[in-house]
Amino acid sequence: MGIIGSVALVEGCDYRSVPVGGQLTRAKHFLRCLPGPVVLVGVSTKTEEVGRWVEIEIDGAVYRAFAVERVGLSCRKPVVPRRLSFLLGLMRYCREIRAEPVRGAIALSPEGAMGIELLGLP
């Protein structure tokens, strides 16, 4: 169980390497600026489990993270757009994500904001 009063950062990335570019960079910069405990809701590459809270290390700090889907490292466009599959993953694991006590949630993308609203996170 997470720390009561933590903040959830909801973003369609793995917070380390996927996707390359502005979305990941902005999420990493945002992590450095958030005060206090932070839990991460995002996606997984091959290493983390999907659908469970796990601990991951990012730039020397350890965070609790929840992956709603597994994404490949391919540069090819997926059949289902990633924004849509991320939102569907948030909806699929709604109960598990809401079980983590958080005092607020932040999204940096439209699909993350829609997911926060659908999940009923504060």
C-alpha positions in Angstrom: 0.0 0.0 0.0 1.3 3.4 -0.9 2.0 6.4 1.4 -1.2 8.2 2.3 -1.1 11.5 0.7 1.0 10.6 -2.3 0.3 12.2 -5.7 -0.4 10.0 -8.8 1.3 11.0 -12.0 -0.8 9.5 -14.9 1.0 9.5 -18.2 1.2 7.1 -21.2 5.0 6.5 -20.8 7.3 4.2 -18.8 9.1 7.2 -17.2 12.4 5.9 -18.4 12.7 5.3 -22.2 9.3 5.0 -24.0 8.2 7.1 -25.9 11.3 9.0 -26.9 10.7 12.7 -27.2 8.8 15.5 -25.5 6.2 13.4 -23.6 8.9 11.4 -21.7 11.1 14.4 -21.1 8.3 16.5 -19.7 7.2 13.7 -17.4 10.8 13.2 -16.1 11.1 17.0 -15.4 7.8 17.0 -13.7 8.9 14.1 -11.4 11.8 16.3 -10.2 9.5 19.2 -9.4 6.8 17.3 -7.4 7.2 17.6 -3.7 6.6 14.5 -1.5 5.8 11.0 -2.4 4.7 10.2 -6.0 3.2 7.1 -7.5 3.3 6.5 -11.2 0.6 5.2 -13.5 1.9 4.5 -17.0 2.9 1.7 -19.4 5.5 -1.1 -19.3 8.2 -2.3 -21.7 9.4 -5.9 -21.3 10.6 -5.7 -17.7 7.7 -4.7 -15.4 4.5 -6.6 -14.7 1.2 -5.2 -16.1 -1.7 -4.8 -13.7 0.3 -4.7 -10.4 1.9 -2.1 -8.2 5.7 -2.5 -8.4 8.7 -0.5 -7.3 10.9 1.0 -10.1 14.0 3.1 -10.0 14.2 6.3 -12.1 17.3 8.5 -12.0 18.3 7.1 -8.5 14.9 7.5 -6.9 12.5 4.6 -6.2 8.8 5.0 -7.1 5.7 2.8 -6.8 4.4 2.3 -10.4 1.5 0.7 -12.0 1.6 -0.3 -15.7 -1.8 -0.6 -17.5 -0.4 -2.0 -20.7 2.8 -3.4 -22.3 4.2 -1.5 -25.3 6.9 -2.5 -27.7 10.0 -0.6 -28.6 9.2 -0.7 -32.3 9.0 2.6 -34.3 6.1 1.2 -36.3 2.6 2.6 -35.8 0.4 0.3 -33.7 -2.9 -0.9 -35.1 -4.7 0.7 -32.1 -3.4 4.2 -31.3 -1.4 4.3 -28.1 -3.4 7.1 -26.6 -6.6 5.0 -27.0 -5.0 1.8 -25.7 -3.6 3.7 -22.7 -7.1 5.0 -21.8 -8.6 1.5 -22.2 -5.9 0.2 -19.9 -6.7 2.8 -17.3 -10.4 1.7 -17.5 -9.5 -2.0 -17.3 -7.4 -1.6 -14.1 -9.7 1.0 -12.5 -10.2 -0.9 -9.3 -6.5 -1.7 -8.8 -5.4 1.9 -9.4 -8.1 3.3 -7.1 -6.9 1.0 -4.3 -3.8 3.1 -3.9 -4.5 6.0 -1.5 -3.6 9.3 -3.2 -4.4 12.9 -2.4 -4.5 14.0 -6.0 -3.7 13.0 -9.5 -1.9 14.9 -12.3 -1.9 14.2 -16.0 0.2 15.8 -18.7 -1.7 14.4 -21.7 -5.4 14.4 -22.8 -5.8 10.7 -22.4 -4.3 10.9 -18.9 -6.7 13.6 -17.9 -9.7 11.6 -19.3 -8.5 8.6 -17.4 -8.3 10.6 -14.1 -11.8 11.8 -14.7 -13.1 8.3 -15.5 -11.3 6.7 -12.5 -12.7 9.4 -10.2 -9.3 10.2 -8.8 -9.0 13.4 -6.7 
